[in-house]
């Protein structure tokens, strides 16, 4: 965990920012689209970073990876986003080794989500790993870690009620609309953007409002048509956005654009309108609120909505943390054994060499020497000795690095891990 293979010491870090300290505007500056992620990974490879994973969602942007110093990862993020190092330092976090492992387990299992128990982040981590692996930017440690986090996420989902009830940004959006728009079943609803949040919001709208006046618009029309066909909704071309906005009573914007796509200039309203902006960066310009009757709600506001469902979820945090602890300890035991395995292997080889020399000497010296029995007995002794050393290194109280150094010094052995 502390050192990656190679002459230089590489430590495992998690660097990033999230909803906890960074508002939507700052998160928008540091958000990474698909091209920016690819560029970041390529730059990391060029700069000799041995392994890393990148995630960027509406609530957080993070890099998990090996580096000599965390600034190497911070530099990658700032150079591939609109954010500066100064802005990053004001709201960011940096975790190292054990703390970084603890962090990724909490993130991947929904305990660190803006809405407790929202597990959408785990798919982002999976995809991030797949993208990095395709560019040879992963290692055995990272693969085992991600698999352990996925295992914990599944177990928590299946064995606790921390994700019970329909609570997510998309569901919170629909709850807000229902509570604040009278006669919602007969209102015109426009959904702009059919990514994951857009799709989930659309499905919740259909399910909970029974509204038959929902129109979808997406830059790529066939994606909207695919969703509309499943839910029996209307699809319009992106070129008709300004016309559809005039008809709508409720607008949900969930695009991945880097700049605002809806602003005061394209709204020509003669009636009240509720706009929900579920995008990061923000895709609805604040100037729309200058128009009388327009209410603009951003996802940060929706994420702060608490209800009985969320309160109930909090009761299951201890059970979720207990599951994480078990799987995390299994992972740490694996990293520890992986660290000392080369030393134990080299020790066994050294003892076997001593054995062979001694058996060869005794066979020449003793006339009726039973080499077969001596081989069996000495092999058992070697096994018991190496098992004692392995158990010592597995012990939680053991300073593994110091013990490895001592064993290698006493027995005059070297390992390939050096």
N, C-alpha and C positions, 0 to 999 in steps of 0.2 A: 504493500500500500504506500509506504513512504518513499520507496525508490523504484523507479522504472529501470529496466535493463539498459545498460549503457554506462559510459564513463561518468557522465554528469548525473547529479541527483535530480530526479523529477518527483514532484509531490502531487498528490491528487487534490484538485481545487474545485470549488463551485463558486463562480462569480456571477452576479446578476442583480436584477432589481425586480420588485413586484409591487402589487397594489398596496402593500403594507406601508410603504414610505413614498412611493412614486405615484403621482396622480396620473390621470389619463393622458394629459398633454406630454408629460415626460416619458411615459411608457410608449407613447406614439413615436417619439423621437428615436427610441432605442429598438423599436419593433423591426423585425427582419422578415422580408418576404422571401419567396423561394429562391430568387436569383441572389439576393444578399447572403442567404445561408450558404449557397453553393460557393460564392466568392470567398466567404469567410473560411470555409473548409479548405479551399484551394490555397488560400494565403497561409493557413495554419500548417499545411503540408510543406509549403515552400520555406516556411520559417523554422521547420524542424520540430514542430509540436508532435509528440509521438501518438497521442490519442486524445480525442475530445468528442463531445456530443453537444449539439446546439438545439435549444427549444425557444420558440417565440409564440406566445399566445396573447390574448387580449389582457391577461392579468399579470404576465411575467415574461421576461426574456432572460435566459440563463445559458451559461456555458459550463459544462462539467468536463474537466480534462486534466491531463498531466502537463506540468510546466515546472521550470526551475523557479519561477517567480510569478505570482498572480497577475502582475502587470502585463505579462505576455498575452494573457487571455483578455484582459480589459482592453488592451490596445486593439486586438482583433475585433472586439465588439464595437468600439468607438469608430474605427476606421471603415466599418461596413454598415454603419447606421448614421442617423442624423444627429446623434448625441455626442457631447464632448466629455472629455475625461473629468473636467470640473463638475459638470452636471451629474455624472455617474457617481463621483465621490460623495455627493450630498445625500444620495438616496440608496446607494448600493450596499451589498453585503458580499463578504468574501469568507468562505469556509475552507478549512484545510484538513485533509486526511480524515480522521474520525468524524469531525464536525460536518465535513462535506458529505460523508456517507449517511450520517443521521439526517441531514437536510434532504437528500434525494429520496430517502424512504418516506419522509413526511409529505413531500411534494407528490410523489407518485401514488400515494395511497389516499389522497384527497384531504389529508389533515391540514395541509397548508393552503388549500384552495380558498378563493374569496367567498365561495359558498361551500360550507363544510360538507364533505362527502361527495363533491362533484368530481367524478373520476375521468373527465375528458382528457386531463393532462397525461394520463398513462399512455394513451395512443400517440400523443406528441413525443413522449420519450422513446417509445418503440420506433416511430418513424425517424426520429433523430438518430437513433442507433443504426438503423438500416442505411440511412444516407451516409453516415460516417464510415460504416463497414464497406460500402461500395467504393469508397475512396481510400481504403486501407488506413483508416484513422481510428481503429479500435484495437484493443488487446484482450487477453484472456480475463484480466481483472475487470475491465469495463463490461464485457459480455456477461460474466458471472453476476456482476452487480445489477445490471439491468434486468436479468432474468430473476434475480432474487426480489427486486422491487415489484416486478410483474406478479410473481408468486404471492407476495404479501398483499398486493392490491386485490387479486382474485379472492384470496382467503378472507379478507376483511369484507368484501362485497357479499360473499356467500355465508359468512358466519356471524356477521353483526348487522344491525339495522342502521348503520351510519349513513347509508344512502337511501334509506326508506323514504317514501313519499316523493312526490314529483317536485323537487326543488332544484333549479338550475337558473342560469341567467335567462334562458329562453322561457322557462315556466314563470319566473318572476316577472318577465315582461308581460306575459299574458294576464297574470294576476293583476298587475297594475292597470292594464287596459280595461279589464272587466270592472274593476273598482272605480275607475275614473271616467269611463265613457258610458253614459246612459244608453239603453237600447242598442247595445253593441251588435246584436244579431242582425240589425238592419243597416249598419253603417258600412261605408266603403273603406276597405282596408287595402293598402298598397304595401307589398313587401319588396324591397329593393336589395337584392343580394341573396343568393341561395347556397352559400357555403354552409359549414356545419351548424353554426348558430342560427343562420337564416332558415335552414331546413327544420331544425328542432322547433324554432319559434312558429314556423308555419304549421307544423303538425299539431302543436299545442293550441294554436288559434282555431284550427278546424275542430279539434276535439272538444275544446271548452267553450267556444262561443257559438257553435252551430251556424256560423256566418257563411253565406253562399256568395258573398260579394268580395272575395279576396282575389287581388290581381298580383301576379308575379312579374318582376322585371329583373333580368340579369344580363351582364355584358355578353356572356355566352348564352345565347337563347336556348340551345338544346338542353343545357343543364336545368333551366327553369321548366322547360316542357316535360322533362323526365319527372320532375317533382309534381308538376301540375297534373300530369296524367294519372299519377298514383292517387292524388287527392281530389281530382275533378275540379281544378281551378282554372282561372283565365291567365293567359300569358300575353304580354305585350313586348314589342321591340324596345330596345334600349333608347332608340331615337324618339320614342313617345313618352319618355319619362316626364318631361315638363307638362304634357297634357294630362297624364294620369295623376300628377301631383295636385292639379286643380280640382280633380273630382274627389280626392280622398279625404276622409275624415280622420283616419289614423294612418300614419306612415311608419314603417319599421325599416330602418336602414342597417344593413349588416354586410357591407362590402369590405373588400380587402384593399381598397385604394389608399394610396399614400397621402392624398390631399382631399379636402372636402368636395363632395359630389353634389351636395344639396346646399344651396344658400338663398339668401333673401331675393336675389335677382331673378331666380326662376320660379318663385312663388307669386301667384297673382290670386290672392284669396279674398273671398267674400263670406267666409264662414270659419268657425273655430277649427283648429287642427292640432292633434297630438302627434308629436314626432318622437320616436324612440331611436336613439343612435346607439347601436350595439357594436360599433366598429372601433378598432384600435389600429391606426390612429383615428381620431374622430373624423367622421365623414359628413357631418352636418355642421355648417358654419354657425357660430354663436349669433351672427347677425339676424338669423331667422326670428329670434325672440323680439326683434324690433317691430315685427308685424303684429298688429293687434289680434288677439285670439289664438296665437301660436304658443303652444307649450312644448318645450324641448327637454327631454329626459335622457340622461346618459347612463350607460350600463353601471358606472360606479354607484349611482343612486339606487339602481335596482338591486345591486349586490348587497346593499346595506339593509334591505328589507328583511326583517326577521319575522317569523311566524311560529306557530306551534311545531311545525315540521322540523325547523332548524333547532328549536329548543330540545326536541326529542332526540335529535341526532347527537347533541352534545353529551347525552347520557351514555352513549356508546363509545366515546373517545377512549376510556381506559381499556376496554376490550380490544379496540383496534391497536392501541399502543402495545398491548401485551403480545399480540400477533406479530407486530413489527419486531419486537425485541427478540422473539424466538428465531425468526428468519434472519434477522440482522446478525445475531450471534453465530448462526450456522455459517453465514457468509464470512464473518470475521475469523472463525475457526479455519475455514478453507484458506483464507489469505495467509494466515499464520503458518499453516502446515505447508503451503506452497512456498513460503519464504524459507523454511528450514529444511524442506525435503532434499535439496541438493547437498546440504551438509550431512544429513543422515546417510544419504546414498554414498557420499565420498568416504564417510567414516566406515561404513560397511565394507567398502572396497579396500580400505587401508587395513582393517582387521583381517579380511580374507587374505590379503598379501602376507601379513604376519603369520597367519595360520599356515599358508602354503609353504613358507620358508621353514617354519618350525617342524611341520610334518615331514618335509623333505630331509631335514637334518636328523630327526629322530629315526626315520626309516633306515638311514645308513648306519646309525649308531647302535640300534637295538636289533638283534638278530630275528626275533619272532614278533616284531612290531606289527600290530593289527591296524593297518592304515584305514580300513573301512570303518571300524568302530571309532577310531580317533577323529575321523572326518565327521561322523554323526554327532559326537559329543562336542567338538569344537564349533560346529555350525549352530548347535543349540545355545552354546555360551555366547556366540556372536549375536544371535537373535535377541537374547535376553539383555545384553549390554546395549544394543542399539535401541531396543524398546524402552529401556530406562531413560536414555537420552531424549528420545522422542517425547515421552511422557513429561519430562522436565520442561521441554520447549513448548509443549501444549499448555502447560499450567498458566493460568491467568496472571499469576504473580511474577512470572519469569520475564526478565528483560531480554527479549529474544536476540536483538542485535549483539548485546554484550556476550550472551551465552554462545552464540554462533562463533563469534570472534575467538572466544576462549577455547572452544572445542577444536577449531581449525588450527589454533596456535599449538595446543598440547599435542595433537596427533599429526601436526605438520601436513595438513591437507589443504587443498585449494578446490574451489567449486567453480563451475561454469558461470554461476550467477554474478561472479565478481566483475 
